Amino acid sequence: MIVFQKAEKTSRMRNPLENFKEDTVTFEYRTDPLTGRNSTIIRGMLSYVSKFLISDQDLLNSLVEKTRANCPFCPENIQTKTPMFPQDFLKEGRITIGDVFVVPNLLGHAERSVLAVLSKKHHLELKEFVPKIIIDGFRGGATYLKRLKELDPMIRFPAFVFNYLPPAGSSILHPHMQILARDRPFYLVKLMLEKSKTYRKKADSSYWTDLLVKERKSPRFLFKKNRVRWLVPFAPLRGMNEVQAIVPGKSHLLELDNYDWSGLAEGISRILRFYGEQDYSSFNIIIMSGPINKHLDYFDVNLRMISRPGVRAESFTDAWALPYLLWDGEAVEDPEKLAGRIKTFLSSKEN
């Protein structure tokens, strides 16, 4: 049932960079095998935009120092400058696990929106996102969701979201993760749930199981950590170094155990080390979940992560009209090439 559809197209021009000799630009259109969403692979684009993906280190250092003094998430401020849960929700006011604090979001993006402050340090290089930091954040988020399920069972649709540094949409520089929860699914989750259910009816099997069978021997497959499988998607949602993870057989976040959380955290840490090796400093991650009140045999918890532009005076953004308003996907290099670069990096670090 799963078909990887792609079509190659070319455009001819007389190139001023080659003394107006005729030149050919190649585009490859790919279709996401589940949703049908289009993605365009633009070969050569990575080298064109790469300078915008690297932060101006002096500017980044200045931003870190400028935002540190009044940061509500730094240890000297977190007890006095972050909200507390109502007493009838949590008597202690905040959830703490290790160095992680889970607090209500002062201006959230869903009716039950909270934040997990991940570190005492105001700024982390990507190589400093070690698995323990991420696992404690996940555990804090799961603790919140369990309490929420007890007290407000109508709130069934959670998502974990990381936005790191301003180019990734973060208004507070200090490392943190958002746990969003509401009574209706986010649009992409809704689309994936519907398409996964349709696939199940037609194929009498799970799309996610079938996808992993097909991808296991493809050049896009990266590694397995615990139960979690990591790969580069065939048709990326967005363009910058997109990586996907799937947790087989677990349809919502409260079904994940420490073994699963560890597999996700270790994988995230590995990919962030790869991003850091490319001199990137900013990223987004989402973890999508089915409804937390029931198990679905046609959907698996899955993750997407991408690098984002650097902190630079030029203020370059990759959130332009085609992906942002036309909803098409785009990638700046072949997914198979990205997967190869990641595997080369990871194998070199293991030796």
QUIBEL-V574877 format. One record per backbone hydrogen bond with DSSP energy under -1.0 kcal/mol. NH is the residue of the N-H (numbers start at 1). CO is the residue of the C=O. E is the energy in kcal/mol with one decimal. If there is no record, write none. Layout:
# QUIBEL-V574877
NH CO E
NH CO E
This chain:
# QUIBEL-V574877
5 3 -1.0
7 29 -2.2
9 27 -3.1
11 25 -2.3
13 23 -2.2
15 21 -2.6
18 15 -1.4
20 15 -2.6
21 18 -1.2
23 13 -3.8
25 11 -2.8
27 9 -3.3
28 41 -1.8
29 7 -3.0
30 39 -3.3
31 5 -2.0
32 37 -2.7
36 32 -1.9
39 30 -2.4
40 329 -1.7
41 28 -3.2
42 331 -2.7
45 42 -1.6
46 332 -1.6
49 45 -2.3
50 46 -1.5
52 49 -1.7
53 50 -1.2
56 311 -2.8
60 56 -2.7
61 57 -2.8
62 58 -2.2
63 59 -2.2
64 60 -2.5
65 61 -2.2
66 62 -2.5
67 63 -2.0
71 68 -1.3
77 74 -2.3
78 74 -1.9
80 77 -1.1
81 77 -2.6
85 93 -3.2
89 86 -1.5
90 86 -2.6
93 90 -1.3
95 102 -2.0
97 100 -2.0
100 97 -2.3
101 117 -1.5
102 95 -3.0
103 115 -2.5
105 113 -2.4
112 181 -1.7
114 179 -2.4
115 103 -3.2
116 177 -3.2
117 101 -3.2
118 175 -1.7
128 125 -2.2
129 126 -1.3
130 128 -2.2
134 130 -1.4
135 131 -3.3
136 132 -2.6
137 133 -1.6
138 134 -2.5
139 135 -3.0
140 136 -2.3
141 137 -2.4
142 138 -2.8
143 139 -2.3
144 140 -1.9
145 141 -2.2
146 142 -2.3
147 143 -1.9
148 144 -2.6
149 145 -2.5
150 146 -1.5
151 147 -1.8
152 148 -3.1
155 152 -2.0
156 154 -1.2
157 182 -2.3
159 180 -2.2
160 287 -1.6
161 178 -2.8
162 285 -2.8
164 283 -2.6
168 165 -2.0
169 166 -2.3
170 165 -1.4
177 116 -2.1
178 161 -3.5
179 114 -2.7
180 159 -2.8
182 157 -1.5
190 186 -3.0
191 187 -2.7
192 188 -2.5
193 189 -2.8
194 190 -2.4
195 191 -2.7
196 192 -2.5
197 193 -2.1
198 194 -2.2
199 195 -2.4
200 196 -2.2
201 197 -1.9
202 198 -2.0
203 199 -3.2
204 200 -1.9
210 206 -2.4
211 207 -2.9
212 208 -1.9
213 209 -1.8
214 210 -2.2
215 211 -2.7
216 212 -1.6
218 215 -1.8
221 218 -1.3
222 230 -2.6
223 230 -1.2
225 228 -2.9
228 225 -2.0
229 246 -2.4
230 223 -2.9
231 244 -2.7
232 220 -2.1
241 239 -1.0
243 305 -2.4
244 231 -3.5
245 303 -1.9
246 229 -2.2
247 301 -2.6
250 247 -1.5
255 252 -1.7
256 253 -1.1
261 257 -2.7
262 258 -2.5
263 259 -1.7
264 260 -2.3
265 261 -2.9
266 262 -2.8
267 263 -1.6
268 264 -2.7
269 265 -2.5
270 266 -2.1
271 267 -2.5
272 268 -2.7
273 269 -1.9
274 270 -1.8
275 271 -2.7
276 272 -2.8
277 273 -2.1
278 274 -1.2
279 276 -1.8
280 275 -2.2
284 306 -2.2
285 162 -1.8
286 304 -2.5
287 160 -2.4
288 302 -3.2
290 251 -2.5
292 156 -2.2
294 291 -1.0
301 250 -3.4
302 288 -1.4
303 245 -2.7
304 286 -2.2
305 243 -2.2
306 284 -2.3
307 240 -2.1
308 282 -2.4
310 52 -2.2
315 312 -1.0
320 318 -1.7
324 320 -2.1
325 321 -2.8
326 321 -2.1
328 322 -1.5
329 38 -3.5
331 40 -2.7
332 239 -1.5
338 334 -2.2
339 335 -2.6
340 336 -1.8
341 337 -2.0
342 338 -2.4
343 339 -2.5
344 340 -2.2
345 341 -2.1
346 342 -2.8
347 343 -2.5
348 344 -1.8
349 345 -1.6
350 346 -1.2
